Amino acid sequence: MNSRSGPDASADETASIVRLYAVTDGRTRARHHLSMHTVLGPGRRPPRGLPEESVRIVELCRQRQRPLVELAGTLSLHIAAVTVLVSDLIDAGAVNVHVPDTPGKERDVQTLQALSAALMRRWPGAASRAG
């Protein structure tokens, strides 16, 4: 059996938590509701000064459209951290949510999410003024 226990396992777990905290600047929730299966594609040119993980997400999405869960696996990051980073990249226009051509309820939700993200990018202060 290859289970880890003891001080080394505890140190690894602590290091992992600290890394997730650092990657997301302490944020635990994304501004956009994204599922593990949300497919992302390239957007506009990303802004300068992005964290290394965000730059890698943009590069991966430029190669081909990828689901959120694949990005998390490729980057070896927790899905929650990648969701926060991707949400920031959607706001910046660096990645886009791909809406599949399949009919049904899931398509409607993804269409609305993509529309919402695009409207928030275009008019960022509108939600706070809507009251």
FIKE-138772 format. One record per residue (C-alpha): residue number from 1; residue in one letter; x, y, z. Coordinates in pm, whole numbers. Layout:
@resi:NUM resn:A east:X north:Y up:Z
...
END
This chain:
@resi:1 resn:M east:0 north:0 up:0
@resi:2 resn:N east:134 north:339 up:-96
@resi:3 resn:S east:-45 north:581 up:138
@resi:4 resn:R east:142 north:874 up:280
@resi:5 resn:S east:116 north:974 up:639
@resi:6 resn:G east:323 north:1153 up:894
@resi:7 resn:P east:493 north:1491 up:884
@resi:8 resn:D east:582 north:1475 up:512
@resi:9 resn:A east:218 north:1425 up:407
@resi:10 resn:S east:106 north:1710 up:632
@resi:11 resn:A east:374 north:1940 up:489
@resi:12 resn:D east:273 north:1849 up:131
@resi:13 resn:E east:-93 north:1926 up:208
@resi:14 resn:T east:-3 north:2260 up:368
@resi:15 resn:A east:218 north:2354 up:72
@resi:16 resn:S east:-67 north:2269 up:-167
@resi:17 resn:I east:-313 north:2488 up:22
@resi:18 resn:V east:-68 north:2777 up:36
@resi:19 resn:R east:-3 north:2747 up:-340
@resi:20 resn:L east:-378 north:2756 up:-418
@resi:21 resn:Y east:-415 north:3062 up:-196
@resi:22 resn:A east:-126 north:3235 up:-371
@resi:23 resn:V east:-246 north:3146 up:-723
@resi:24 resn:T east:-592 north:3295 up:-664
@resi:25 resn:D east:-483 north:3587 up:-442
@resi:26 resn:G east:-685 north:3432 up:-162
@resi:27 resn:R east:-1012 north:3422 up:-356
@resi:28 resn:T east:-1219 north:3107 up:-334
@resi:29 resn:R east:-1514 north:3197 up:-554
@resi:30 resn:A east:-1528 north:3285 up:-922
@resi:31 resn:R east:-1743 north:3571 up:-1048
@resi:32 resn:H east:-1890 north:3346 up:-1319
@resi:33 resn:H east:-2073 north:3020 up:-1269
@resi:34 resn:L east:-1867 north:2768 up:-1466
@resi:35 resn:S east:-1909 north:2393 up:-1462
@resi:36 resn:M east:-1627 north:2143 up:-1493
@resi:37 resn:H east:-1748 north:2078 up:-1846
@resi:38 resn:T east:-1753 north:2440 up:-1962
@resi:39 resn:V east:-1554 north:2457 up:-2286
@resi:40 resn:L east:-1319 north:2751 up:-2327
@resi:41 resn:G east:-1158 north:2892 up:-2637
@resi:42 resn:P east:-929 north:3180 up:-2727
@resi:43 resn:G east:-1030 north:3539 up:-2684
@resi:44 resn:R east:-853 north:3868 up:-2741
@resi:45 resn:R east:-491 north:3928 up:-2654
@resi:46 resn:P east:-448 north:3888 up:-2277
@resi:47 resn:P east:-339 north:4186 up:-2066
@resi:48 resn:R east:21 north:4210 up:-1951
@resi:49 resn:G east:125 north:4100 up:-1606
@resi:50 resn:L east:-92 north:3790 up:-1578
@resi:51 resn:P east:16 north:3519 up:-1335
@resi:52 resn:E east:207 north:3229 up:-1489
@resi:53 resn:E east:-91 north:2993 up:-1449
@resi:54 resn:S east:-323 north:3234 up:-1632
@resi:55 resn:V east:-77 north:3274 up:-1917
@resi:56 resn:R east:-62 north:2895 up:-1948
@resi:57 resn:I east:-445 north:2873 up:-1958
@resi:58 resn:V east:-455 north:3126 up:-2242
@resi:59 resn:E east:-186 north:2934 up:-2432
@resi:60 resn:L east:-372 north:2605 up:-2391
@resi:61 resn:C east:-701 north:2759 up:-2509
@resi:62 resn:R east:-527 north:2903 up:-2816
@resi:63 resn:Q east:-408 north:2554 up:-2915
@resi:64 resn:R east:-767 north:2423 up:-2912
@resi:65 resn:Q east:-1090 north:2457 up:-2718
@resi:66 resn:R east:-1066 north:2283 up:-2382
@resi:67 resn:P east:-1303 north:2200 up:-2097
@resi:68 resn:L east:-1229 north:2358 up:-1761
@resi:69 resn:V east:-1156 north:2020 up:-1602
@resi:70 resn:E east:-888 north:1947 up:-1865
@resi:71 resn:L east:-718 north:2278 up:-1791
@resi:72 resn:A east:-712 north:2192 up:-1421
@resi:73 resn:G east:-561 north:1850 up:-1491
@resi:74 resn:T east:-303 north:1984 up:-1732
@resi:75 resn:L east:-193 north:2253 up:-1486
@resi:76 resn:S east:-211 north:2017 up:-1185
@resi:77 resn:L east:-426 north:2272 up:-1002
@resi:78 resn:H east:-748 north:2229 up:-807
@resi:79 resn:I east:-1059 north:2290 up:-1018
@resi:80 resn:A east:-1170 north:2573 up:-784
@resi:81 resn:A east:-844 north:2764 up:-841
@resi:82 resn:V east:-867 north:2722 up:-1219
@resi:83 resn:T east:-1230 north:2839 up:-1209
@resi:84 resn:V east:-1123 north:3161 up:-1033
@resi:85 resn:L east:-841 north:3218 up:-1285
@resi:86 resn:V east:-1064 north:3143 up:-1585
@resi:87 resn:S east:-1331 north:3378 up:-1451
@resi:88 resn:D east:-1070 north:3657 up:-1442
@resi:89 resn:L east:-962 north:3569 up:-1797
@resi:90 resn:I east:-1324 north:3581 up:-1918
@resi:91 resn:D east:-1359 north:3928 up:-1766
@resi:92 resn:A east:-1037 north:4034 up:-1942
@resi:93 resn:G east:-1161 north:3887 up:-2271
@resi:94 resn:A east:-855 north:3660 up:-2292
@resi:95 resn:V east:-1069 north:3343 up:-2313
@resi:96 resn:N east:-1425 north:3286 up:-2428
@resi:97 resn:V east:-1688 north:3035 up:-2328
@resi:98 resn:H east:-1761 north:2807 up:-2621
@resi:99 resn:V east:-2131 north:2741 up:-2669
@resi:100 resn:P east:-2194 north:2396 up:-2824
@resi:101 resn:D east:-2435 north:2348 up:-3114
@resi:102 resn:T east:-2641 north:2087 up:-2929
@resi:103 resn:P east:-3001 north:2174 up:-2850
@resi:104 resn:G east:-3132 north:2155 up:-2497
@resi:105 resn:K east:-3136 north:2314 up:-2156
@resi:106 resn:E east:-2756 north:2301 up:-2104
@resi:107 resn:R east:-2706 north:2506 up:-2420
@resi:108 resn:D east:-2946 north:2772 up:-2294
@resi:109 resn:V east:-2757 north:2804 up:-1965
@resi:110 resn:Q east:-2418 north:2829 up:-2136
@resi:111 resn:T east:-2552 north:3082 up:-2385
@resi:112 resn:L east:-2682 north:3297 up:-2101
@resi:113 resn:Q east:-2352 north:3266 up:-1913
@resi:114 resn:A east:-2154 north:3367 up:-2221
@resi:115 resn:L east:-2390 north:3658 up:-2288
@resi:116 resn:S east:-2368 north:3769 up:-1924
@resi:117 resn:A east:-1986 north:3758 up:-1932
@resi:118 resn:A east:-1977 north:3959 up:-2257
@resi:119 resn:L east:-2217 north:4222 up:-2121
@resi:120 resn:M east:-2017 north:4254 up:-1798
@resi:121 resn:R east:-1699 north:4305 up:-2003
@resi:122 resn:R east:-1869 north:4572 up:-2215
@resi:123 resn:W east:-2037 north:4754 up:-1924
@resi:124 resn:P east:-1852 north:4655 up:-1605
@resi:125 resn:G east:-2032 north:4896 up:-1371
@resi:126 resn:A east:-2385 north:4831 up:-1499
@resi:127 resn:A east:-2468 north:4558 up:-1244
@resi:128 resn:S east:-2387 north:4781 up:-946
@resi:129 resn:R east:-2599 north:5066 up:-1086
@resi:130 resn:A east:-2901 north:4847 up:-1172
@resi:131 resn:G east:-3004 north:4838 up:-805
END
